[in-house]
């Protein structure tokens, strides 16, 4: 079977030498583009992986970063993926407690890329902390006092033992592990999650230790003690009185009662109300015996109180703008002055009917004095007669002089 010759190959045998030369130059150019300057150097900051470090020692990750110098093609270095460079810190010696440990730094660049580590392995000092871990019982620190009437019966911790770990110098000073229970906020049985803390022999907090678990569930069993409290009574008035009336006074007998119930309910209770009392349409003083409205879980003594509500009319004044002439009963005399100024008073709804109707009102007002008893002159008190429901507030003047005609 005959195979066809690729069209891009030289047809003339004399052109083969030129074709091979061009091919070699192309390969060399490709190598130059990919690898760049084969003698380039660059410093990278890389994280070392700790090796041979016993489990009781801890090292801060910030202390495992080192400057690593690599050489190779510029393009290769520019495109280097840092996680392809293996850096190990092989620990050789350790301090008795926390301190500097000696390690050998080993660098292994990625294979097949022509990248090399400059300087080889080297000794480094790395700060390590020696950690201890132990189980410790959890205690409860009680802060404050329970509210009046609340009694703590018991509490349970879950778990009662935690695993504590930390630097050996801190663990050496560990005395107790505790959770703080604020008694002042407990009014009934409850459960809450509390963070444990560590303290030394002097009761000072120890920072820097870790706990597993990080929180302790505390189940508090409390019982509420019933108590008594004297409170005042407030009438619960609803609705509106008839127009023109108002409440002038309220009397409650007794004015205070005794409320008995759980402390959590009555400890801030200063007053209670009666059942609703309707004022709708009322225009007269009234009195009734009514139940006291007690909060849930409480009882009152007594259960009923007497409420007396005094209802009064709203009084208003009206000044008559015109002078009102005086009539002398019996004749034969003239009054000086012959007219008066008048201010009347009455319920606001009665006064309101005459506002703007003064002329009609004047027809119903009579101002009179009685004649003298057969003397030439005398002084008489002015008498004013008004429509029903109205009264005289002021009369100016209140007395006049009569002279015989």
Protein Blocks (a to p, Z undefined) as FASTA:
>chain_A
ZZdddfkbcfblklmmmmmmmmmmmmmmmmmmmnmpakbccddddddddehiafkbccdf
klmcccdddeddfklmmmpcfklpccddddfbdcfbdcdddddddddddehklpacehia
addddddddddddddddddddehjddehiacfbdcdddfbdcddddfklmmmpmbdcddd
dfklpcbdcddddddddddfkopacehiacddfbdcddddddddddddddddddddedjd
dehiacfbdcdddfbdcddddfklmmmpcbdcdddddfehpabdcdddddddddehiacd
dfbdcddddddddddddddfbdcddddehijiacddfbdcddddddfklmmmmgoplmmm
mmmpccdddddehiabdcddddddddehiacfbdcdfbdcdddZZ
